[in-house]
């Protein structure tokens, strides 16, 4: 996934970075999906 989408996990050193992409472990992918969902829901309700 793009690096900007994984900033929270990057702060906790839970991702591997290479060429601008963050490689996220499967167990942590839920956090990425949840953040994306919240952002879209907020935008839709605004």
Secondary structure, DSSP 4 states (H G I P E B T S, - for coil): -BGGGGHHHHHTT-EEEETTEEEE-GGGHHHHHHHHHHHHHHHHH-
